[in-house]
């Protein structure tokens, strides 16, 4: 009899547990439905508000207030263009529109030097005087690729001449150097790096809402950086408000938002992105097709160039695919590469690397014909 009662009690407990789990599920399901309804309602209300506002707008002659505001905005833009900061070095002079109201897309394949490019943009910007302000440049980096401290260390290496490789071989003295320079670069917002987790909050640089909040807060608080760098585009692939969005949908929303910010934020916006390299020189695949993720950013960017490293020649090729404000489309420039820095590809630089380039080309040719030299014997 007791066995039967125990079985009955056990079944009752199972039923209670099942009912409890059903209620928990229903509560969660209700929460999600309410969240979706609230989100859709908010968007609908905003759209309806804008539509109602649009109905009252007069499309006759512009008011004097509107005209004067446009004149002031145009004058400010023209002065910014005239006093444009130099992008990396003299090779880019008059080529890259490195000033406000520009959305600059720098693309390259994995391992082609995008992080090195970011470090060079930072280093040259914070160590130059902005002609428009008379002050040294300030940079904000939104990183979803490298840790913030890596960027500070890269800048220290560019300054000291150290190579940022083989991290396990840095001496105690070198590690102390890295630590000492972080507060120097970060002082007074000279260089600010925001990773995906910042001030205890996650999702700053991998979600559309995180990027939107950063820019909105910058505008609200009046924090002006000469450039804001997003490193990199394809890693912004989540939405906190609408988790069901696919990564390309998030990137499309990001592109539209950056298109708006380029007109509102008082500094250039630089976006790093992954682009599959061409198979060979005859590969005619359009650049926007080779760009990974949503292609919408190609429509919004004012300038697009592709970074193509030519390591054996100690140089990099920068091919311009789009330029809204000058006749640079289809052009390319070369920069030399020296201890982590992109330097002018001058005659003097070419002469300094001449012997190394010849050696590299000879070794490459030997490999093509099947000759493999013993480097140890060569060095003896």
C-alpha positions in Angstrom: 0.0 0.0 0.0 2.8 2.4 0.9 4.5 1.7 -2.4 1.4 2.7 -4.3 1.1 5.9 -2.3 4.7 6.8 -2.9 4.2 6.3 -6.7 1.1 8.5 -6.6 2.9 11.2 -4.7 5.8 11.0 -7.1 3.4 11.4 -10.1 1.8 14.4 -8.3 5.3 16.0 -7.8 6.0 15.4 -11.5 2.8 17.1 -12.5 3.5 20.0 -10.2 7.0 20.4 -11.6 5.7 20.2 -15.2 3.1 22.8 -14.3 5.7 25.0 -12.7 7.9 24.8 -15.8 4.9 25.5 -18.1 4.2 28.7 -16.1 7.8 29.8 -16.2 7.9 29.2 -20.0 4.6 31.1 -20.4 6.0 34.1 -18.4 9.2 34.1 -20.5 7.2 33.8 -23.7 4.9 36.7 -22.6 8.0 38.8 -21.8 9.4 38.2 -25.3 6.1 39.0 -27.0 5.8 42.2 -24.9 9.3 43.2 -25.9 8.6 42.6 -29.6 5.3 44.5 -29.4 7.0 47.4 -27.5 9.8 47.5 -30.1 7.4 47.4 -33.1 5.1 49.9 -31.4 8.0 52.3 -30.7 9.1 52.1 -34.4 5.5 52.6 -35.6 4.9 55.6 -33.4 8.2 57.2 -34.5 7.3 56.5 -38.2 3.8 58.0 -37.7 5.2 61.0 -35.9 7.6 61.7 -38.8 4.8 61.2 -41.4 2.5 63.6 -39.6 5.3 66.1 -39.3 6.1 65.7 -43.0 2.5 66.6 -43.9 3.0 70.1 -42.3 6.2 70.9 -44.1 6.0 73.6 -46.8 8.1 72.9 -49.9 7.9 76.4 -51.3 10.8 78.9 -51.0 13.2 78.1 -48.1 13.0 80.3 -45.1 15.9 82.8 -44.4 16.6 80.8 -41.3 17.0 77.6 -43.3 19.1 79.3 -45.9 21.5 80.9 -43.4 21.9 77.5 -41.6 22.8 75.9 -44.9 25.3 78.7 -45.7 26.9 78.3 -42.2 27.1 74.5 -42.6 28.6 74.9 -46.1 31.2 77.4 -44.9 32.2 75.2 -42.1 32.6 72.2 -44.4 34.6 74.2 -47.0 37.0 75.4 -44.2 37.3 71.8 -43.0 38.2 70.7 -46.5 40.8 73.4 -46.9 42.3 72.6 -43.5 42.2 68.8 -44.0 44.5 66.8 -41.8 47.1 64.6 -43.5 46.1 61.0 -43.7 49.0 58.8 -42.6 51.7 60.5 -44.7 52.5 62.8 -47.7 51.7 60.1 -50.3 48.0 60.5 -49.4 48.0 64.3 -49.6 44.9 65.6 -51.6 43.8 62.0 -52.1 42.0 61.0 -49.0 39.3 63.4 -47.7 40.4 63.3 -44.1 38.0 65.8 -42.6 34.4 66.0 -41.3 31.4 64.8 -43.4 33.4 61.9 -44.7 32.9 58.2 -44.3 36.2 56.5 -45.3 36.2 52.8 -45.9 39.6 51.0 -45.9 39.4 47.4 -46.9 41.8 44.5 -47.1 41.9 40.7 -46.8 42.7 38.9 -43.5 46.3 39.5 -42.6 46.9 42.3 -45.1 47.6 45.0 -42.5 44.3 46.5 -41.4 45.5 46.7 -37.7 48.8 48.2 -38.8 46.8 50.7 -40.8 44.7 51.7 -37.8 47.9 52.1 -35.7 49.4 54.3 -38.4 46.3 56.5 -38.7 46.3 56.9 -34.9 50.0 57.6 -34.6 50.1 60.2 -37.4 46.9 61.9 -36.3 47.7 62.3 -32.6 51.2 63.6 -33.4 50.2 66.2 -35.9 48.6 69.6 -35.5 45.1 69.9 -36.9 45.2 73.0 -39.1 41.5 73.7 -38.4 41.9 73.7 -34.6 45.6 74.5 -34.1 45.8 71.5 -31.7 47.2 68.0 -31.9 44.7 65.5 -33.2 42.5 63.3 -31.0 41.4 59.8 -32.0 38.6 57.5 -30.8 38.8 53.8 -31.7 35.9 51.5 -31.5 37.5 48.1 -31.5 35.9 44.7 -31.8 39.0 43.0 -33.1 42.0 43.7 -30.9 42.2 44.4 -27.2 42.5 48.1 -26.3 45.9 47.7 -24.8 47.2 46.2 -28.1 46.5 49.5 -29.8 48.3 51.5 -27.1 51.2 49.0 -27.4 51.3 49.3 -31.2 51.5 53.1 -30.9 54.4 52.8 -28.4 56.2 50.5 -30.8 55.8 53.0 -33.6 57.2 55.7 -31.3 60.1 53.7 -29.9 61.0 51.6 -32.9 60.1 48.3 -31.2 58.5 45.5 -33.3 55.2 44.4 -31.9 55.8 40.7 -32.5 56.8 37.7 -30.4 55.0 39.2 -27.3 56.4 36.4 -25.1 60.0 37.7 -25.7 59.6 41.2 -24.5 61.9 42.0 -21.6 60.8 43.4 -18.2 62.1 46.8 -19.3 60.1 46.7 -22.5 56.9 45.7 -20.7 57.4 48.6 -18.3 57.8 50.9 -21.3 54.5 49.7 -22.7 52.8 50.3 -19.3 54.3 53.8 -18.9 53.1 55.0 -22.3 49.5 53.9 -22.0 48.6 56.9 -19.7 50.6 59.2 -21.9 48.7 58.3 -25.1 45.4 58.3 -23.2 45.9 61.7 -21.4 43.1 64.2 -22.1 41.5 62.0 -24.7 44.4 62.1 -27.0 43.8 58.4 -27.8 40.7 56.6 -26.4 40.0 53.0 -27.2 36.6 51.4 -26.5 36.5 47.7 -26.6 33.3 45.6 -26.7 33.1 45.6 -22.9 33.6 49.1 -21.5 32.8 50.4 -18.0 31.1 47.0 -17.2 28.8 47.1 -20.1 29.1 44.7 -23.1 28.2 45.0 -26.7 29.6 48.5 -27.4 31.4 47.6 -30.6 29.7 44.5 -31.8 26.0 45.6 -31.7 24.2 48.3 -33.7 22.8 49.8 -30.5 26.3 50.0 -28.9 27.7 52.0 -31.9 24.6 54.2 -32.0 24.8 54.9 -28.3 28.5 55.9 -28.5 27.9 58.4 -31.2 24.7 59.8 -29.6 26.5 60.2 -26.3 29.5 61.9 -28.0 27.1 64.5 -29.6 25.2 64.9 -26.4 28.3 65.5 -24.3 30.2 67.6 -26.9 33.2 65.3 -27.1 35.0 66.0 -30.4 37.6 63.7 -31.9 39.3 64.5 -35.1 38.5 61.0 -36.3 36.5 58.0 -35.1 37.8 54.6 -36.3 35.6 51.5 -36.3 37.7 48.3 -36.4 36.0 46.5 -38.0 32.8 46.6 -40.0 32.0 42.9 -40.3 32.3 42.3 -36.5 29.3 44.6 -35.9 26.7 41.8 -36.3 24.3 41.7 -33.4 21.3 43.7 -32.3 20.3 43.8 -28.6 16.8 45.1 -29.3 16.1 42.7 -32.2 18.3 39.6 -31.7 16.8 37.8 -34.7 18.4 40.2 -37.2 21.0 38.5 -39.4 24.5 39.9 -39.5 24.1 41.5 -42.9 20.9 43.2 -41.7 22.7 44.6 -38.7 25.5 45.9 -41.0 22.9 47.5 -43.3 21.4 49.4 -40.3 24.9 50.4 -39.2 25.7 51.7 -42.7 22.5 53.9 -42.7 23.4 55.2 -39.2 27.0 56.0 -40.2 25.6 57.8 -43.2 23.6 60.0 -40.9 26.5 60.5 -38.4 29.0 61.6 -41.1 26.8 64.7 -41.5 26.3 65.3 -37.8 29.6 64.3 -36.2 32.4 67.0 -36.4 35.1 64.6 -37.5 36.0 62.1 -40.1 34.7 58.5 -39.6 37.0 55.7 -40.7 35.7 52.1 -41.1 38.0 49.1 -41.5 36.5 46.2 -43.4 37.4 42.8 -44.7 37.5 42.4 -48.5 38.6 39.2 -50.3 41.7 39.9 -52.4 41.6 39.4 -56.2 42.7 36.0 -57.4 45.1 37.7 -59.9 45.6 40.9 -61.8 43.0 39.8 -64.4 40.3 39.2 -61.8 37.6 41.7 -62.6 35.3 40.9 -59.7 33.8 44.2 -58.5 35.2 45.5 -55.2 31.7 45.6 -53.6 31.1 42.0 -54.4 34.4 41.1 -52.8 33.5 43.0 -49.6 32.4 40.6 -47.0 29.0 41.1 -45.3 26.5 43.8 -46.3 27.4 45.9 -49.3 25.4 48.9 -48.2 28.4 50.6 -46.7 29.8 51.0 -50.3 26.8 53.2 -51.1 27.2 55.3 -48.0 31.0 55.8 -48.0 32.5 58.9 -49.5 35.9 57.3 -50.1 36.9 53.6 -50.5 40.3 52.2 -51.0 41.8 48.7 -50.9 45.0 47.9 -49.1 47.2 45.4 -51.0 50.5 44.5 -49.3 53.6 43.7 -51.5 55.8 42.4 -48.7 58.7 41.2 -50.8 59.0 44.7 -52.2 58.6 46.4 -48.7 55.7 48.4 -50.0 51.9 48.6 -50.0 49.5 49.4 -52.8 46.4 51.5 -52.1 43.8 51.3 -54.9 41.0 53.9 -54.9 37.6 52.4 -55.8 35.4 55.4 -54.8 36.0 59.0 -54.2 33.0 61.4 -54.1 35.0 64.6 -53.8 38.0 64.3 -56.2 39.0 62.5 -59.4 41.0 59.8 -57.7 38.8 56.8 -58.7 41.0 54.1 -60.4 44.2 55.6 -59.2 46.6 53.9 -56.8 49.6 55.0 -54.7 52.5 53.1 -53.1 53.8 53.5 -49.6 56.9 52.0 -48.3 56.9 49.9 -45.1 59.6 50.4 -42.5 59.4 48.9 -39.0 55.7 49.0 -38.7 55.3 52.4 -40.4 53.8 53.3 -43.8 56.4 55.8 -45.2 56.7 57.8 -48.4 57.8 55.5 -51.3 60.5 57.9 -52.2 63.6 57.4 -54.3 65.7 57.5 -51.1 63.5 54.8 -49.5 63.7 52.6 -52.6 67.5 52.9 -52.7 67.7 51.9 -49.0 65.8 48.7 -49.5 67.3 47.9 -52.9 69.5 45.0 -51.8 66.8 43.4 -49.7 64.3 43.6 -52.5 66.7 42.0 -55.0 67.4 39.2 -52.5 63.7 38.6 -52.0 63.0 38.5 -55.8 66.0 36.1 -56.4 64.7 33.8 -53.7 61.2 33.9 -55.1 62.5 33.1 -58.6 64.7 30.2 -57.2 61.6 28.7 -55.6 59.7 28.9 -58.9 62.4 26.9 -60.7 62.8 24.5 -57.9 66.0 25.8 -56.3 66.0 25.7 -52.5 69.1 27.2 -50.9 70.3 26.3 -47.4 70.0 29.6 -45.6 72.2 28.3 -42.7 75.1 27.7 -45.1 74.6 31.1 -46.8 74.9 32.8 -43.4 78.1 30.9 -42.4 
